[in-house]
Amino acid sequence: MNPSAKTCAQSNAAVIAEYAPEGVPVRWVLASLSVSMLLSSIGTSIVNVGLPTLTEVFRASVQQAQWVVLAYLLAVTTLVVSVGRLGDITGRRRLLLVGIALFMFASLLCGLAPTLELLIAARALQGLGAAIMMTLTMAFVGEALPQERTGSAMGMLGTMSAVGTALGPTLGGVLIAWFGWPAIFFVNLPLGAAALLLTYRLLPVYRHAAAAQRTGFDYAGTLLLALTLAAYALAVTLGRGSIGALNSALFAAAALGFVLFVRVQRRAAAPLVQLALFANAQLGAGFAMSALVTTVVMATLVVGPFYLAGALALDAVHVGLVMSSGPLVAAVMGVPAGRMVDRFGARRMIAAGLLAMLVGCGALAALPAAYGVIAYIAPLTVITAGYAVFQAANNTAVMTSIQAQQRGVVSGLLNLSRNLGLITGAAVMGAVFVFATGASDIATAHPDAVASGMRTTFAVAVALVGVALAIATMPIGYPLEFVR
């Protein structure tokens, strides 16, 4: 272990030893973090199934109703770094409690919203609460759990995220059918109360930041970063993969915002993001690989339904069943993946996860549609299992390579790279699929054209995973101290 990593490990161990709650089993601490992760993941996916109902209730178009989903995603994407930094300054347990309470309050407002505009505003507020929960649960792993359990903890959080994503649509459908659309928001109240109680009783009080470290909050940097990320997210989502005047203007605004953000960070006394972090090649590699891999994962969610319905002629029920196999595999693989990271080391498991994804994407790019639905499920299973291993290993490597006072902002950057990958994947991989089919309307495209588009899309995915694998195997990527 090199000196900087040794110092980092000693610093982290000191924080754990001094501030972990006495007499609380590790499994209960992990359970508290898992409930918060589950709650934020359900909030991401449960609303999608209710969009048709919302269009009827509020007499809105599909494009208008989609802002109920987009507002949440934009809030999470633009604020994850800021709330991570705020947690580093004010204390993560305190801010996590605020985030859970805010999520519950916003859920209540969503269920009571009399107009679509107020519902969208409440969803944005709910996204702020979700950003706090997503970021600080990951940051808490290094603080509240022994370092040798980090991989297992990351695997468990990955499992809960996958469970929430898979459970959301099913739970939402049942609640709407039995109790009406407000129930998909009111269900967060008892779950939030449980998360609030567990967090208050079980998580340690963060007192690491001494007076010297409790510097001011970077309001200018926070605003610039939020505006920059919002411009980028809107540019790729509003155009659905195409480039027009509005998209070009938003991309230009995002580029200008990024340049201004870097200048502000260089001059700020207490920057939101310390640019010196990116001098650590390991962190940069982790962020880059996370964005690349989640771009590929999003391709399975965007392209999969069109391929299953258009090329394999499955009905909506069977399309849903096949698509649910991905989150289910991720849920099953999360804990074993974390344990493998603890046993074999992050670097080895990052490479193993990426190799599995490479094989799965290659199979989808090569197998003909004549092989049927099994030829889709099998590679999808391999891709999802590989992603579960990669995510646990990459998160572990990044979060154990930093000082304790940096966990919040680095966790926010990890979540940001993931969200940017998902947004980019939805737009770019969707555009690749449409272009490769050669059809102006996917709904009426010939099955052979749809199958060809799917194969081309996953050929691009092979290239993206190949880049991630090259980054992982570079000498500057993951130093030997992570090979245990």
N, C-alpha and C positions, 0 to 999 in steps of 0.2 A: 504493500500500500504506500503510495507516495505521500509526502509530508502534508500537502494541502488536504488530501482525502482523509488522512489520519486526524488532522485538526478538526475537520468537519464532523467526523464520526464522534470524536470526543465531545465536541460542542453539543451535538444532538443528544448524545447519551446523558450529558449533564442535565439538559433540560428535562428529559424523560424522568431521570432519577429524582429530580427535585420537585416536579410539578404533577406527575401522574397521580391520580387519586388513589389513596391507600386502601387496600382491601377489596378493590373492584377487579373482578376477573377480566382478563383481556377479552374474552368472548362477549361480555356485556358492553364493553367500550365499543367493540366492533359492531355489535348489534345496534347501538345508538347511531353510529355513523351510517350504517346500512339503511336504517329507516329514512333518514334524510335523503340519501341517494335515491331510494325507491320512490319517495314522494316527488322529487323533482323530475324523475324519468317518466312517471305516470302522467305528470302535467304536460310533458312534451307530446305524448302520443294519444292521450285519451280524447282530445278534442277533434281529431281528424274524422272520426266516425260520426261526429255530430254535425259536420258541415252541411249535409243535405237538410237536416232538420232546421238549422239556423237560417238557411236561405228561405225556408218557408215561413218560419216564425217572424222574421224581421223583413220579409219581402225584399230580399237583397239578391244581387247576382252572385254567382259563384266566385267571381274575382273579388267582390267586396267581402264575402264571408271568409275567404282565405286569409284576410288580414288578421283574423282571430288567431290563426296559427303563426303568421309571419310576425306579428307584434311580439309574441312570446320569444320567438327565435332571435329577433333583432335585439331585444332587451338583454337576453343572455349573452349573445355574441359581443355586444358593445361594452358590457359592464363587467365581464369576468375578471379582467386584469385589475380594474379599479377596486373592486370589492376585495380582491386578494391582497392588494396593497393596504387597503383600509384595515383589513384584519390583522396584518402585520403590525400596524401602528396602535390600534385601539384594543386589541385582544380578540382572538378568534372565537373563543367560546361565547363572549358577549355578542359579537356580531352575528354568529350563527343563530343564537336565540332570536335576535332581531329579524334575521332573514326568514326563519320559520314562522314567526308571528306575522310578518309582512305577507308571506305566501298565503297564510290562512285568511288574513283580512282581505287580500285581493281575491281569493277564491269566493269569499262571501259576496263581495261586490260583483263578481262575474255572474253568480247565480241570481242576483237581484237586479241585474242591469235591465232597464226598460227599453234601451235602444242599442243598435249594433255599435254605434260610435262609443258609447260608454262601456260596452263589453270589450271592445278592442283596447280602450284605455286601461281597463282593469286587467286585461291580459298582459299588457306591457308591465304593469306594476307587479303582477304575479311573476313575470320573467325576471324582474329584479330580485325577488325573493329566491327564485330558483338559481340564479347566478351565484348568490351568496352560498346556498346549500351545496351546489356542485363543487364550487371552488374550495370551500373551507373543510368539507368532509375529507377531501384528498390531502389538504394541508395538515389536517389533524393526525393523519396516519403516522407520520414521523414523530409527532409530539407525544401522542398518547399510547403508542405501542412500541414494544422492543424492536430494535432494528432488524433482528433475525426473523421477525414475523412480518416484515414489510411486504414481501411478495404475496404471502397468503392474504394479507389485508387488501392489497390492490386487486387481487383476484376476486375476493368477496364483493368489493365495491363494483367491479365489472359485472359480476353476476347479478347484483341487485339492479344495476342500470339496465341490463338486458331483460330481466324479469319485468321491470316497470314498463319498458318499451313494448314487450310482447303482451303484457296484461292490459295495457291501456285501451286498445281498440275493443277487446272482448268485454272488459268491464264497462266501458262506455256504452256499448250497444245494449247491454243488459239494463243499465241504469236508465237510459233513455226510454227503452221499451216499458219499463215498470213504473218509473217515477217522473219522466219528462227530462228535458235537456238541462235544467238547472242542477240536477243531481250529479252530473259529471264534474261539477265544481264543488258542490256541497260535500262530496265524499272526501275531499281533502281536509275537512275540518277535524273529524276523529283521528285520521292518520297524522295530521299535523299536531294535534294535542299529544299523541303518543311520542312523536319525535321531540316535541318541546320538553316533555317530562324527562325522557331519557337523556337528552342533552344536558339539562339542568342538573340532574342527579349524578351523571356518570362521567362527563367529560372534564378534563382538568382545566383549571383557571390559568390562562396564559399570562405569565408575569415576566417573560424573558426580556421584553424590550425595556431596557434601562432608560434613564432620562436622556442619555446621549442619543439613543436610538429612536426616541419618540419625537421625531422631527415632524415638521408641518406636512400637510397633505398637498399634493401637486394638483391644484384645481385646473390650471391652464392645460397641463398635460392630459389630465383626465378628460376634459372637454374635447380637446383636439383628437385624442384617440377614439373617443366615442363617435364623433362626427366622421372621422376617417373610416372606421369600421362600418358605420351605418351606410355611408356612401358606397362602399364596396359591396356590402350585402345587398343593397337595393339594386345596384348595377347588374349583378348576376342573377337576381331573382325576378326582377321586373321584365327583363328581356327574354327569359326562358331560353337562354343560350344564344340568342341573336344579338347583333350589335346595331343599335340605331343612334339617333341624335341624343336621346335622353341617357342611354347607357354610356355613350362616349363622354358626355358631360360629367356623369357620376364617377366614371373611372378616372377622369382628369382631376376631379375634386378629391378623390381618394389618394391619388398620387401626390397632389399638392399638400394634402393634409398629412401624409406620411413624412414628407420632407420637413414641414413645419414642426411636426411632433419630435423628430430627431433633433432639430435645432433647439427646441425648448428643453428637451431632456439633457442636452449637453450643458445648458446654462443654469438649470434649476438647482437650487440648494438641496432640495429633497425630491429628486425625480421620481415619477411614478414607476418607471422602469429604468433600472441602472443599466446603461448600455454596456458596461463592463461585463455584465452577465453573458453577453454574446461572444465575448472573447473566449469563454469556455466552450470549446468545440463540441464537447459532449452534450451540453444543453441545446446548442444550435442543431446538432444532429437529431436529438430527440424530438424537437419541435418540427423539423422538416419531415422526418419519417412519419410522425403522427398525422400531419396534413396530407401527405401522399397516400397513406394507407386508408384514411377515412374517406378520401375521394373515391377510392376503389370500392369501399364498403357501400357508399351511397349509390354506386352504379348498380349493385344488386337490387337495391330498393326501388330505383327509378326504372331500370330497364326490365327487371324481372317480370312485373305484372303484364307488360305489353307482350313480352315473349311468350309467357304462359298462355295468355288469352289469344294472341294473334297467330302464333306459330303452332302451338300445341292444342288450341281450341278448347281450353279448360273454361268452365263456368266460374262465376265470381266466388262461389263457395270453395271450390277446389283451388283456385288461385290463392285465396286467403290461407288455406291449409298449407299449401306448399311454401308460401312466403313466411309463415310462422315458424318453419323449421329452422331458419337462421337464428332468430332470437332464442329459441329453445336450446339450440346447440351452444350458443354463447352463455346461456344461464347454467347449463350443465358443466361447461368447461371452465368457468371462472375460477372456482376454488382449486381444482386440480392444477390449473395453469399457474396460480399463485404459489402453490406448494412446489411445483417444478422449478420456478424461479428461485425460491429459497434454497432448493437443493443443488441445482446445477449452475446457478448464476445468471444474471440478467443478460450478459452478452450472448451466451450460447442460446438462450431461449428466444431472444430477439431474432437471431438468425433462423432458428427453427420455425418460429411463427411466420416469418416472411417467406421462407421456402415453401411452407404449406400453402400459403396464399398464392404463391407463384404457380404451384402445381394446379391448384383449383382454378385459377383464372385461365391457365393454359388449356385445361380440359374444356372449359366453357367456350374458348375460342376455337377449339378444334373439333369437338364432337358435333355431328350432324343432328338435326332435329328429329330424324327418323328413329333415333335411339330412345325417344320418348322422355317422359317426365323424370324417370330415374336418372337419366343422363344430366339433368339439371340439379336435382336434389343432392346427388353425391358430390359434385364439385362445390356446390354451395355449402355443404356441410364442412368440407375441407377448408374452404375460405374462411368460414366463420370460426371454426376451431383455431385456425392459424391466427386470426385477428385477436381472439381471446388471449392466446399465449403472448402475442406481440404486445398487446396493450398492458397486460400485467407486468411484463418484463420492462418495457420502455418507461412506464410510470415509476416503477421501482428504481430503475437506474437514474432517472432524472431527480426524483425526490430525495434520494439518499446521497446525492452528490453536492448538496447545497447546505449553507448555514441555516440554522433554525429560523432566524429572523427573515429569511428570504422565502420560506415555504409558501406563504400566501400568494405572493405575486407570481412565483414560478408555477404554482398550481393553476393560477388564472391563465398564464401563458399556455400551459398544456391544454386546458379546456378551450382556449381561443384557437389554437392550432387545429384541434379536433373540429370545432364548429366551422371554421373557415374551410376545412376539407369537405365537410358535409355540404355546405352551401355551394362550393365550387363544383363538387361532384354532381349535385343535382342539376346545375346549369350546363357545365362543360360536357360531362358524360352523356347527359340527355341530348345535347346538341350533336355529339358524335353519333349517337344512335339514330337520330332523325336523319342526319346527313347520309349515313351509310345505307339506310333503307331506300333512299331515293324517292320517297313518297311525300307528297305535300300534306297528307292526312294519314296519320298512323292507324286510325280506326278502320280505314278502308284499304290499308296496304296488304299486298299479297303475303301469305304465310312465308314463302321463300324469302321475300324481301325483309320481313321482320327477323327471320332466323339469321340472315346475312348481316343485318344491322347489329344483332346481339353479338355475333362472333367478332365483328370489327371492334365493337366497344370493349370487349374483354381482351382483345389483342392490345389495345391501348392500355388497358389495366395491367397486362403483363409487363409492359414497358415501365409503368409507374412503380409497380412493386419491385421491378428490377433496379430502378434508381434507388429506392429505399434500401434494398439489400446491399447495393454498392456502398451507400453511406454507412450502413451498419458494419461493414467489414473493413472500412478504411481505418488505418492506424490512429487517426485523430478522433474516431468516433467514440469507442468505448474502451477506456484504458483497462489494463489487466487487473486492476483491483476489483473489478466487478466480476471476474471469473473466480468463483469460490470453489 
